[in-house]
Amino acid sequence: MNKKHILLFSSDATELYKADIFRVLALPNEHTIQFRYERKYVLDTLRDNPSALVGRDAVIFFLAGNVKTTEPKDRVLTRYPIRACKIKDAFHDKGTEQLILILELQGFTSCEIDADTDVHRLPLTAFVTEADLKDLRASSWIDRVRAVEAHFENTLFYRLEGVLLGTKLIKPSYSASRRRSFYELIEEKEYSIECNCYDRTGGVTPLQIRCESNDVFLLNLFESGVRARLDTQRIPLTTRGITSGSAPAYAVFWTGESSQKDPNQLKLYWRIVRNPVKTTLFGVLTIAAAIGLGLSQRVFRDATGNLVTLHDALLQLLGVILLALAAAQLFRFFNKT
């Protein structure tokens, strides 16, 4: 059975719109991306009630041939389905008078728009619309890349499959206040990012990665190029100890001379949090230090000033040792050197 889906189009009219499609191809499942549309490009039945879009299933399309130097009536448009998503949030932005959509990315997909769909419900009239889809089926990342690669000249395609702790896939979290996804990582842990690369030049294009935090170390295995037309690597990512409850960080991915000159630059955000074991350990060590301090300061003396018993002297010594050990462990676990 056909099911009406929301259709979201981004075209090659500008580098910014093409970059949105690149990021749709590159980001992990369940990660969010923000799309923006002028109200005039939203189907009239959807335009004034954005809250009705929240929770709807959608498919993101790349619209090729939308070249501004060609008259609209002369443009030869090709629609490429790229990826399924769910609309996580939708609202009108008063400052820009645009419709803002927060999209939670799902699997790659292939489909056809029902041939009976009114052309006035499709681009170039409507870039946010709804229609029945035929032959909707799962696709693969490389299949969708190869469908559009001719429209992305000199582009190194890559896909961040996700962040792993060992073999466990870490799901991205979403911050409603910041309207973006992030990964919550535990300090002093070894993670990895599974990354697929497709280099049409045969593997000579480097993928650059810069981590904007001293709390995260990332080893770039693609810095000298992919070394193959297709390759998959797990990029090591290590978190260091932090001195506060949490610490923000992010990594920038790009190709070319600099991240500023690459329209397809991509950012992944992290939030480094305290290891929960440290919280428990802090409590245990604090109690031990308090006991040790109490024993070391307790005076076991009789009226003449002599220690009462050997047992009492040993208790006092034990307090000193317990205090010293607790203080040493607290320094070791809660101070960066």
Stockholm file with secondary structure:
# STOCKHOLM 1.0

chainA/1-337         MNKKHILLFSSDATELYKADIFRVLALPNEHTIQFRYERKYVLDTLRDNPSALVGRDAVIFFLAGNVKTTEPKDRVLTRYPIRACKIKDAFHDKGTEQLILILELQGFTSCEIDADTDVHRLPLTAFVTEADLKDLRASSWIDRVRAVEAHFENTLFYRLEGVLLGTKLIKPSYSASRRRSFYELIEEKEYSIECNCYDRTGGVTPLQIRCESNDVFLLNLFESGVRARLDTQRIPLTTRGITSGSAPAYAVFWTGESSQKDPNQLKLYWRIVRNPVKTTLFGVLTIAAAIGLGLSQRVFRDATGNLVTLHDALLQLLGVILLALAAAQLFRFFNKT
#=GR chainA/1-337 SS CCCEEEEEEEESSSHHHHHHHHHHHHSCTTCEEEEEEEGGGBCHHHHTCGGGGTTCEEEEEEEECCCTTSCGGGCCCEEEEEEEEEEEEEEEETTTTEEEEEEEEEEEEEEEECTTSCGGGSTTTCSEEEEEEEEEEECCHHHHHHHHGGGSTTCEEEEEEEEEETTEEECCEEETTTTEEEEEEETTCEEEEEEEEEETTSSCCCCEEEECCTTEEECCTTTTCCSSSEEEEEEEEEECCCSSSEEEEEEEEECSSCTTTCTTCEEEEEEEECCHHHHHHHHHHHHHHHHHHHHHHCCCBCTTSCBSCHHHHHHHHHHHHHHHHHHHHHHHHHCCC
#=GC SS_cons         CCCEEEEEEEESSSHHHHHHHHHHHHSCTTCEEEEEEEGGGBCHHHHTCGGGGTTCEEEEEEEECCCTTSCGGGCCCEEEEEEEEEEEEEEEETTTTEEEEEEEEEEEEEEEECTTSCGGGSTTTCSEEEEEEEEEEECCHHHHHHHHGGGSTTCEEEEEEEEEETTEEECCEEETTTTEEEEEEETTCEEEEEEEEEETTSSCCCCEEEECCTTEEECCTTTTCCSSSEEEEEEEEEECCCSSSEEEEEEEEECSSCTTTCTTCEEEEEEEECCHHHHHHHHHHHHHHHHHHHHHHCCCBCTTSCBSCHHHHHHHHHHHHHHHHHHHHHHHHHCCC
//
